[in-house]
Amino acid sequence: MTAVCPPPPFSFLELFFINSVNFCSVP
């Protein structure tokens, strides 16, 4: 589960969650 967008300044948990839900779908 790798995101195609740059790593946001979020927490590790938040980052993992975003990667899990593929929240990087937004432009």
C-alpha positions as CSV (number, residue, x, y, z in Angstrom):
1,M,0.0,0.0,0.0
2,T,2.2,2.8,-1.3
3,A,0.8,6.3,-1.8
4,V,1.6,8.1,-5.0
5,C,1.7,11.5,-3.3
6,P,4.3,13.2,-1.1
7,P,4.5,12.3,2.6
8,P,2.3,14.9,4.5
9,P,3.4,16.3,7.8
10,F,1.0,14.0,9.6
11,S,1.7,11.5,12.4
12,F,2.8,8.0,11.6
13,L,-0.6,6.6,12.6
14,E,-2.3,9.2,10.4
15,L,0.0,8.4,7.5
16,F,-0.6,4.6,7.8
17,F,-4.4,5.3,8.0
18,I,-4.2,7.5,4.9
19,N,-2.2,4.8,3.0
20,S,-4.8,2.2,4.1
21,V,-7.8,4.2,2.8
22,N,-5.8,5.5,-0.2
23,F,-6.8,9.1,0.8
24,C,-4.1,10.2,-1.7
25,S,-6.8,9.8,-4.4
26,V,-7.5,13.6,-4.2
27,P,-5.5,15.8,-6.7
